[in-house]
Amino acid sequence: MLKYPQVIENDQQLEELLSRPTSDLVDLFKSLEGDIIFLGIAGKIGPSIARMAKRACEEAGVSKRVIGVSRFSNKQEREHIEEFSIETIKGDLLDSDFIKSLPKVKNVIFLAGMKFGSEDNLSLTWAMNTFVPALVAGYYKDSRIVAFSTGCVYPLVNIISGGSHESDRPVALGEYAQSCLGRERMFEYGSLKNGTLVSLIRLNYSVEMRYGVLVDIAMKVKKEELVDLSMGYFNVIWQGDMNRMVIRALLHCSSPAKIINITGPETLSAREVAIEFGKLFGKTPKFRGNESSTALLSNAKLSSELFGKPQVSPGQIIQWIAYWIDHENKLLNKHTHYDVRDGKY
């Protein structure tokens, strides 16, 4: 178990915590064969998960190439990633010739995709979420591939159900979720056609200090804005815990592809979370609407069996976020749209 501080003061401390490897991850890299490439590294998750892999290699005393691929429209972001001795390659994953130029490595973490604003550019959403995975599945057919997906491919379920299981049939509501299911199908097809070992990670929702469902609710409470209860319940997981689980999923790739829900085991109430933030901010939350008997929820039983339960509790994250916001630290200002019930992100 890692030791965690009472408060997180700044970006540097946060990024160190998000990328701090656990002993089980260090042990994994002592035996893992081959180098590792992160496709779509320049997002909310990519820098910390790649840095975690690099740190685990160093602590394991092994030498591996850790490579990050992105368009890197932000030069500073590329330089920041390179500070951690991660190799970077700049290019567009929509370009099949660029993909064919990438180094063949044994381990692939696929992070690329589109969500925010997907309804405003549906053709690009489908291209990023289905065409690119098809290209990657073909080019890296001899690698292990762990690909991010989303719990949004599941239907809304009763809030007392414990959430959707990996064996449940997807009912993708809206074109974003449909395109994400298309991403899964492309990797599944490649896995069946070529015997590629694949894990598909259905994630909801990763949280840290700068973005996520809990930050969305916290900011509503802080600004005394209405907290929408349309989606009254949800799951979350600390991004550091999620990073560790996703990398460890490299050992659980299979053909046919293995689906793994990654989230926290708790079903959280938007109302109760808002009330807790209210106590920490000295505010009285304001609400709009009422909770439904259904919500977008995932069951974390399998991931807990494979990787252990998350080490950071939602209560701890709520306290960290309240302190972070009270001290006016940086936010990414990207709404998760967790309250959407019609699939239109």
C-alpha positions, 0 to 999 in steps of 0.5 A, a space after each residue: 500500500 502506498 502512503 498518501 498525504 492529507 492534502 495535495 498542494 500543487 501540480 507537481 505533487 499531484 503528478 508524482 502521486 498519479 504516477 507512483 508505481 506500487 510494488 506489484 507493478 514493479 514486480 510486473 516489469 521485472 518479468 514483462 517482455 518487450 518495450 511499451 508504446 502509448 498511443 494517444 499519450 497527450 490527453 488527461 490520462 496519458 502522461 501519468 500512466 506512461 510516467 508510471 510505467 517508466 518509474 516502474 521500469 526504473 525501480 525494477 532495474 530493467 531497461 525498456 523503451 517507453 514511447 508516447 505517440 500524439 499529434 502534440 499540438 501543444 509543444 509544452 506538453 511534449 516537452 513535459 512528457 520528455 522530461 520523464 525520459 519518455 520517448 515521443 513521436 509526433 504524428 496523426 494516428 488517422 494517417 495509415 502511413 504514419 502508423 506503419 512508421 511506428 516502432 513494432 513493440 510487444 506492449 501497446 496501450 491504446 488511449 486515443 479517442 474522442 469524447 468531448 464535443 463528439 456530437 459536434 463532429 460525428 464523422 471525426 468521432 467515428 474515425 477516431 473511435 473506429 477507423 484508428 483502432 482498426 489500423 492499430 489492431 492490424 499493425 500491432 497484430 503480434 503485440 499485446 494490446 490494452 485498449 481504453 473503452 468506456 462504461 458508456 457502452 452499457 445501458 442504464 441499470 437499476 441503482 441497486 443492481 451493483 452495476 453492469 457486468 462484463 458479460 452483459 450485452 452492450 446497449 450503446 445509447 447515442 453515437 459516441 457510445 456506438 462509436 466506442 462499441 465500434 472501437 471494441 469491435 475493431 480490436 475484437 475482430 483483430 484479436 479473433 482474426 490474428 490471435 492478437 492478445 487484447 484487453 478492453 478496458 471499460 472505464 467510468 469514471 477516472 478522477 483526480 484534482 483537475 477534472 472528473 465527476 467529483 470536480 464537476 459537482 464540487 465546482 457547482 457547489 462552490 459557485 452556488 450553482 444548481 447540481 443536476 440530479 438527472 444522473 443521480 448515481 455514478 462510479 469513480 476511481 482515483 486515476 492513480 489506481 486506474 493507471 496501475 490496473 490498466 498497465 497490469 491488464 497487459 498480463 490479462 490480454 487474451 484472444 478472444 479479447 478480454 473485457 474488464 470494467 475498471 471503476 470503484 466498487 462504490 455506487 456514489 450519490 450525486 446528492 450526497 457528494 454535493 452535500 459533503 462538498 457543501 460541508 467542506 466549503 461552508 455552502 448549502 448545495 442547490 439541486 435541480 431535478 430528481 434522481 431516477 431509479 436507473 443510472 450508468 453504473 459498472 460492476 468492479 468485481 472482476 477488476 478487484 479480483 484481478 488487481 485488488 481494490 482501489 487504494 484511494 477512497 472516494 471520501 479521501 478524493 473529495 477532501 483532496 478536491 475541496 482543498 485543491 479548489 479552495 486554494 485555487 489550483 489549476 483545473 482543466 475545465 473539461 466537463 465530463 457530462 456525467 449527467 447526460 442520460 441520452 448519450 449526447 456528449 
